Amino acid sequence: MTQTQIPAIPPFGIEYRLFFQQPVIDLHPDTKGFALPPGPGQFSLQTEVRLTVGCQNKPFDPKDDQRPILDPISTTLKVCARGQLVRVGNELALQVDDVMVKDIRPETLGAVLSCILKMILREMLQDLRIPYRSIFIQIGTLVPVGGITVEDDTAKAFANII
C-alpha cells in the first residue's frame, strides 16, 4: 500500500489553540476518583482542555494576498493523565505515562486525541522541575539519596544534608 501525499492547506496551514485549565492532582492512594487513578508511586491529574481550530470557510484564492478570514470553532475535552514523580539530579519532575480523553466516541477518535494530548503534556511538563532546595531548609549541602516515594497523598524525596 502506498501513501497518498496530501498538499499543505494553503497558504498558512491549520491554525489551532489549546488552553489547559489548572489541573487537579491526586497522589497515591486514590482520593479523587479520577478515570485514571494513581497506583503505588504514581500521581494522576484531571483537567479540561479547550481546543479551538480556525476554520477557513471560503476557498483560498492565490490571487488574493489577504490572509483568509478564520472562524474559530471550539470544543472542551475532559482529560485525565497518570504518571510518576521522578528525580532528575537535585530536582523532581513529572513523567506522564497515560492520558485519556473522557466521553469521546468512537473510541478510536479518543485514542488519537489521547495520543496527541499525551505528547503535548509531555512536552509541556518536560522542563517543569521542583528543586529540592525549595522543599528543604538549606543548612548545608543537599545530597539526594534514593528515589521518590508516593504514598498517603504525599510525595517524599530523600536527601542527606552534609
Phi and psi restraints in degrees (value plus and minus 20) as a CYANA .aco file:
   2 THR   PHI    -122.4   -82.4
   2 THR   PSI     135.2   175.2
   3 GLN   PHI    -106.1   -66.1
   3 GLN   PSI     128.0   168.0
   4 THR   PHI    -118.3   -78.3
   4 THR   PSI     107.6   147.6
   5 GLN   PHI     -99.7   -59.7
   5 GLN   PSI     102.7   142.7
   6 ILE   PHI    -123.2   -83.2
   6 ILE   PSI     102.7   142.7
   7 PRO   PHI     -86.2   -46.2
   7 PRO   PSI     136.0   176.0
   8 ALA   PHI     -79.7   -39.7
   8 ALA   PSI     130.4   170.4
   9 ILE   PHI     -97.1   -57.1
   9 ILE   PSI      93.2   133.2
  10 PRO   PHI     -94.8   -54.8
  10 PRO   PSI     136.9   176.9
  11 PRO   PHI    -117.2   -77.2
  11 PRO   PSI     -22.7    17.3
  12 PHE   PHI    -139.7   -99.7
  12 PHE   PSI     -12.8    27.2
  13 GLY   PHI      58.4    98.4
  13 GLY   PSI    -184.8  -144.8
  14 ILE   PHI    -120.0   -80.0
  14 ILE   PSI     105.8   145.8
  15 GLU   PHI    -115.7   -75.7
  15 GLU   PSI     113.8   153.8
  16 TYR   PHI    -166.0  -126.0
  16 TYR   PSI     144.5   184.5
  17 ARG   PHI    -164.6  -124.6
  17 ARG   PSI     119.5   159.5
  18 LEU   PHI    -138.1   -98.1
  18 LEU   PSI     112.3   152.3
  19 PHE   PHI    -143.7  -103.7
  19 PHE   PSI      98.6   138.6
  20 PHE   PHI    -116.4   -76.4
  20 PHE   PSI     105.2   145.2
  21 GLN   PHI     -89.2   -49.2
  21 GLN   PSI     138.9   178.9
  22 GLN   PHI     -79.7   -39.7
  22 GLN   PSI     107.2   147.2
  23 PRO   PHI     -97.9   -57.9
  23 PRO   PSI     136.0   176.0
  24 VAL   PHI    -121.5   -81.5
  24 VAL   PSI     108.1   148.1
  25 ILE   PHI    -133.2   -93.2
  25 ILE   PSI     120.0   160.0
  26 ASP   PHI    -147.3  -107.3
  26 ASP   PSI     113.9   153.9
  27 LEU   PHI    -123.3   -83.3
  27 LEU   PSI     137.2   177.2
  28 HIS   PHI     -78.4   -38.4
  28 HIS   PSI     116.2   156.2
  29 PRO   PHI    -101.5   -61.5
  29 PRO   PSI     141.8   181.8
  30 ASP   PHI     -82.6   -42.6
  30 ASP   PSI      99.4   139.4
  31 THR   PHI    -142.5  -102.5
  31 THR   PSI     -25.5    14.5
  32 LYS   PHI    -126.4   -86.4
  32 LYS   PSI     -37.6     2.4
  33 GLY   PHI      53.5    93.5
  33 GLY   PSI      10.3    50.3
  34 PHE   PHI     -86.3   -46.3
  34 PHE   PSI     138.9   178.9
  35 ALA   PHI     -83.4   -43.4
  35 ALA   PSI     -49.6    -9.6
  36 LEU   PHI    -134.4   -94.4
  36 LEU   PSI      65.0   105.0
  37 PRO   PHI     -89.8   -49.8
  37 PRO   PSI     129.7   169.7
  38 PRO   PHI     -94.7   -54.7
  38 PRO   PSI     117.0   157.0
  39 GLY   PHI    -115.5   -75.5
  39 GLY   PSI    -193.9  -153.9
  40 PRO   PHI     -75.5   -35.5
  40 PRO   PSI     109.6   149.6
  41 GLY   PHI      57.6    97.6
  41 GLY   PSI     -10.1    29.9
  42 GLN   PHI    -138.3   -98.3
  42 GLN   PSI     144.6   184.6
  43 PHE   PHI    -140.9  -100.9
  43 PHE   PSI     140.1   180.1
  44 SER   PHI    -155.7  -115.7
  44 SER   PSI     136.4   176.4
  45 LEU   PHI    -160.5  -120.5
  45 LEU   PSI     136.4   176.4
  46 GLN   PHI    -155.5  -115.5
  46 GLN   PSI     117.1   157.1
  47 THR   PHI    -172.1  -132.1
  47 THR   PSI     151.8   191.8
  48 GLU   PHI    -133.7   -93.7
  48 GLU   PSI     120.3   160.3
  49 VAL   PHI    -140.5  -100.5
  49 VAL   PSI     103.4   143.4
  50 ARG   PHI    -115.9   -75.9
  50 ARG   PSI      96.7   136.7
  51 LEU   PHI    -123.7   -83.7
  51 LEU   PSI     102.5   142.5
  52 THR   PHI    -141.5  -101.5
  52 THR   PSI     112.2   152.2
  53 VAL   PHI    -139.8   -99.8
  53 VAL   PSI     116.0   156.0
  54 GLY   PHI    -101.9   -61.9
  54 GLY   PSI      91.7   131.7
  55 CYS   PHI    -115.7   -75.7
  55 CYS   PSI     100.1   140.1
  56 GLN   PHI    -107.3   -67.3
  56 GLN   PSI      89.9   129.9
  57 ASN   PHI    -106.9   -66.9
  57 ASN   PSI     -40.8    -0.8
  58 LYS   PHI    -133.5   -93.5
  58 LYS   PSI     127.7   167.7
  59 PRO   PHI     -80.5   -40.5
  59 PRO   PSI     128.7   168.7
  60 PHE   PHI     -90.5   -50.5
  60 PHE   PSI     113.0   153.0
  61 ASP   PHI    -132.0   -92.0
  61 ASP   PSI      92.0   132.0
  62 PRO   PHI     -82.8   -42.8
  62 PRO   PSI     -40.0     0.0
  63 LYS   PHI     -96.4   -56.4
  63 LYS   PSI     -40.2    -0.2
  64 ASP   PHI    -115.1   -75.1
  64 ASP   PSI      93.7   133.7
  65 ASP   PHI    -110.1   -70.1
  65 ASP   PSI      -4.7    35.3
  66 GLN   PHI    -102.8   -62.8
  66 GLN   PSI     124.6   164.6
  67 ARG   PHI     -85.5   -45.5
  67 ARG   PSI     115.7   155.7
  68 PRO   PHI     -84.0   -44.0
  68 PRO   PSI     131.8   171.8
  69 ILE   PHI    -102.0   -62.0
  69 ILE   PSI     108.2   148.2
  70 LEU   PHI    -131.2   -91.2
  70 LEU   PSI     113.9   153.9
  71 ASP   PHI    -119.6   -79.6
  71 ASP   PSI     100.3   140.3
  72 PRO   PHI     -92.7   -52.7
  72 PRO   PSI     114.0   154.0
  73 ILE   PHI    -144.2  -104.2
  73 ILE   PSI     108.8   148.8
  74 SER   PHI    -146.9  -106.9
  74 SER   PSI     136.5   176.5
  75 THR   PHI    -165.4  -125.4
  75 THR   PSI     135.2   175.2
  76 THR   PHI    -132.9   -92.9
  76 THR   PSI     109.9   149.9
  77 LEU   PHI    -130.9   -90.9
  77 LEU   PSI     117.5   157.5
  78 LYS   PHI    -112.0   -72.0
  78 LYS   PSI      99.1   139.1
  79 VAL   PHI    -139.4   -99.4
  79 VAL   PSI     113.5   153.5
  80 CYS   PHI    -137.8   -97.8
  80 CYS   PSI     124.7   164.7
  81 ALA   PHI    -160.0  -120.0
  81 ALA   PSI     135.8   175.8
  82 ARG   PHI    -159.4  -119.4
  82 ARG   PSI     123.9   163.9
  83 GLY   PHI    -187.5  -147.5
  83 GLY   PSI    -179.2  -139.2
  84 GLN   PHI    -150.3  -110.3
  84 GLN   PSI     131.2   171.2
  85 LEU   PHI    -106.6   -66.6
  85 LEU   PSI     107.6   147.6
  86 VAL   PHI    -144.6  -104.6
  86 VAL   PSI     133.5   173.5
  87 ARG   PHI    -114.5   -74.5
  87 ARG   PSI     110.3   150.3
  88 VAL   PHI    -144.3  -104.3
  88 VAL   PSI      77.3   117.3
  89 GLY   PHI      43.3    83.3
  89 GLY   PSI    -144.7  -104.7
  90 ASN   PHI    -117.5   -77.5
  90 ASN   PSI       6.5    46.5
  91 GLU   PHI    -153.0  -113.0
  91 GLU   PSI     136.0   176.0
  92 LEU   PHI    -121.6   -81.6
  92 LEU   PSI     122.5   162.5
  93 ALA   PHI    -155.7  -115.7
  93 ALA   PSI     137.9   177.9
  94 LEU   PHI    -119.5   -79.5
  94 LEU   PSI     108.1   148.1
  95 GLN   PHI    -133.7   -93.7
  95 GLN   PSI      97.1   137.1
  96 VAL   PHI    -106.9   -66.9
  96 VAL   PSI     105.3   145.3
  97 ASP   PHI    -125.0   -85.0
  97 ASP   PSI     -60.8   -20.8
  98 ASP   PHI    -153.7  -113.7
  98 ASP   PSI     124.5   164.5
  99 VAL   PHI    -156.4  -116.4
  99 VAL   PSI     121.3   161.3
 100 MET   PHI    -158.4  -118.4
 100 MET   PSI     112.1   152.1
 101 VAL   PHI    -116.6   -76.6
 101 VAL   PSI     103.8   143.8
 102 LYS   PHI    -101.4   -61.4
 102 LYS   PSI     127.9   167.9
 103 ASP   PHI      39.9    79.9
 103 ASP   PSI      21.0    61.0
 104 ILE   PHI    -130.9   -90.9
 104 ILE   PSI     112.2   152.2
 105 ARG   PHI    -147.6  -107.6
 105 ARG   PSI     121.1   161.1
 106 PRO   PHI     -91.6   -51.6
 106 PRO   PSI     145.7   185.7
 107 GLU   PHI     -78.6   -38.6
 107 GLU   PSI     -51.3   -11.3
 108 THR   PHI     -85.1   -45.1
 108 THR   PSI     -55.3   -15.3
 109 LEU   PHI     -86.5   -46.5
 109 LEU   PSI     -60.7   -20.7
 110 GLY   PHI     -80.0   -40.0
 110 GLY   PSI     -59.7   -19.7
 111 ALA   PHI     -85.4   -45.4
 111 ALA   PSI     -60.4   -20.4
 112 VAL   PHI     -85.2   -45.2
 112 VAL   PSI     -68.1   -28.1
 113 LEU   PHI     -83.8   -43.8
 113 LEU   PSI     -59.6   -19.6
 114 SER   PHI     -81.3   -41.3
 114 SER   PSI     -62.4   -22.4
 115 CYS   PHI     -82.8   -42.8
 115 CYS   PSI     -66.4   -26.4
 116 ILE   PHI     -82.0   -42.0
 116 ILE   PSI     -66.1   -26.1
 117 LEU   PHI     -88.7   -48.7
 117 LEU   PSI     -52.0   -12.0
 118 LYS   PHI     -83.0   -43.0
 118 LYS   PSI     -64.7   -24.7
 119 MET   PHI     -82.8   -42.8
 119 MET   PSI     -60.7   -20.7
 120 ILE   PHI     -87.4   -47.4
 120 ILE   PSI     -65.1   -25.1
 121 LEU   PHI     -82.1   -42.1
 121 LEU   PSI     -62.7   -22.7
 122 ARG   PHI     -79.5   -39.5
 122 ARG   PSI     -63.2   -23.2
 123 GLU   PHI     -85.8   -45.8
 123 GLU   PSI     -62.7   -22.7
 124 MET   PHI     -84.2   -44.2
 124 MET   PSI     -59.5   -19.5
 125 LEU   PHI    -108.0   -68.0
 125 LEU   PSI     -27.5    12.5
 126 GLN   PHI     -74.7   -34.7
 126 GLN   PSI     -60.4   -20.4
 127 ASP   PHI    -118.8   -78.8
 127 ASP   PSI     -17.4    22.6
 128 LEU   PHI     -96.9   -56.9
 128 LEU   PSI      98.9   138.9
 129 ARG   PHI    -153.9  -113.9
 129 ARG   PSI     122.9   162.9
 130 ILE   PHI    -132.9   -92.9
 130 ILE   PSI      86.0   126.0
 131 PRO   PHI     -86.3   -46.3
 131 PRO   PSI     120.1   160.1
 132 TYR   PHI     -76.6   -36.6
 132 TYR   PSI     -56.9   -16.9
 133 ARG   PHI     -82.6   -42.6
 133 ARG   PSI     -41.2    -1.2
 134 SER   PHI    -105.3   -65.3
 134 SER   PSI     -28.5    11.5
 135 ILE   PHI    -118.6   -78.6
 135 ILE   PSI     -58.1   -18.1
 136 PHE   PHI    -125.1   -85.1
 136 PHE   PSI     132.6   172.6
 137 ILE   PHI     -94.1   -54.1
 137 ILE   PSI     104.2   144.2
 138 GLN   PHI    -107.5   -67.5
 138 GLN   PSI      91.4   131.4
 139 ILE   PHI    -136.2   -96.2
 139 ILE   PSI     -22.7    17.3
 140 GLY   PHI    -192.4  -152.4
 140 GLY   PSI    -174.2  -134.2
 141 THR   PHI    -105.0   -65.0
 141 THR   PSI     107.8   147.8
 142 LEU   PHI    -112.6   -72.6
 142 LEU   PSI     103.9   143.9
 143 VAL   PHI    -139.6   -99.6
 143 VAL   PSI      86.4   126.4
 144 PRO   PHI     -82.6   -42.6
 144 PRO   PSI     121.2   161.2
 145 VAL   PHI    -152.6  -112.6
 145 VAL   PSI     122.4   162.4
 146 GLY   PHI      46.3    86.3
 146 GLY   PSI    -186.6  -146.6
 147 GLY   PHI    -122.8   -82.8
 147 GLY   PSI    -167.6  -127.6
 148 ILE   PHI    -139.3   -99.3
 148 ILE   PSI     114.9   154.9
 149 THR   PHI    -128.8   -88.8
 149 THR   PSI     110.4   150.4
 150 VAL   PHI    -136.6   -96.6
 150 VAL   PSI      90.7   130.7
 151 GLU   PHI    -177.5  -137.5
 151 GLU   PSI     137.9   177.9
 152 ASP   PHI      32.5    72.5
 152 ASP   PSI      20.0    60.0
 153 ASP   PHI      36.4    76.4
 153 ASP   PSI      11.5    51.5
 154 THR   PHI    -158.5  -118.5
 154 THR   PSI     119.1   159.1
 155 ALA   PHI    -119.0   -79.0
 155 ALA   PSI     107.0   147.0
 156 LYS   PHI    -139.2   -99.2
 156 LYS   PSI     101.5   141.5
 157 ALA   PHI    -133.8   -93.8
 157 ALA   PSI     116.1   156.1
 158 PHE   PHI    -129.9   -89.9
 158 PHE   PSI     124.2   164.2
 159 ALA   PHI    -176.1  -136.1
 159 ALA   PSI     137.4   177.4
 160 ASN   PHI    -122.9   -82.9
 160 ASN   PSI     121.9   161.9
 161 ILE   PHI    -124.7   -84.7
 161 ILE   PSI     101.8   141.8
